[in-house]
Amino acid sequence: MRIMLVISLLTATLISGCGYTLQGRSDLPFDNISLGAIDNSTVEPKLQDRMSRLLAETLMEFGVDVRPLAANRIEGTISHFDLVPVSEKSLTAIEYQITVVGDFKLVDVKTQKSQPLLGISSPFITYFRSSGTLVSVLAQKEAATESALKDLSRELVRRMIYKQPAKAAITDVKKGEQKIEPQTIPAGK
């Protein structure tokens, strides 16, 4: 019994002394939220529908109810979707990287004041390997896109809950400028 008390006190001391805090549902900045329009300014079809679904799932995972008449609303735009081949074999791409970036805002429904959350992207790099038929490449691309959007929705919810400051918006590449892409090296060299 004494050992359990000492262990409990040590654990509480360590947790409170290292900067970490335990967050509960009562610590959330809001307990419900509504989803506004999520636009897709990329050429990849249906990203907005998938993002809305995944964002609702993520909010519920974090303990926030999604209701149509909530005091706060999330709106946004998926601004970038890049699919870049990163390795190849026999002049055929076999590994791809997916990057998804969005600009969102948290809107107070009553006052119409908004808090920008710009340049949200996944903290993880999403890759997928594929070889074989075009159907299998497309299937793996869809699964990887789903994973990238899920990571994006988790990052967005994390930023809202922990009230991290907004970043500057990512600007489009201007005509004449080139994107820096990873160098591909043929397999076997």
Sequence and secondary structure as in RCSB ss.txt:
>XXXX:A:sequence
MRIMLVISLLTATLISGCGYTLQGRSDLPFDNISLGAIDNSTVEPKLQDRMSRLLAETLMEFGVDVRPLAANRIE
GTISHFDLVPVSEKSLTAIEYQITVVGDFKLVDVKTQKSQPLLGISSPFITYFRSSGTLVSVLAQKEAATESALK
DLSRELVRRMIYKQPAKAAITDVKKGEQKIEPQTIPAGK
>XXXX:A:secstr
 HHHHHHHHHHHHHHHHTT     GGGSS SEEEEEEEEE SSSTTHHHHHHHHHHHHHHHTT EE TT SEEEE
EEEEEEEEEEEEEETTEEEEEEEEEEEEEEEEETTT  EEEEEEEE SS EEEE  S HHHHHHHHHHHHHHHHH
HHHHHHHHHHHTT           TT         BTT 
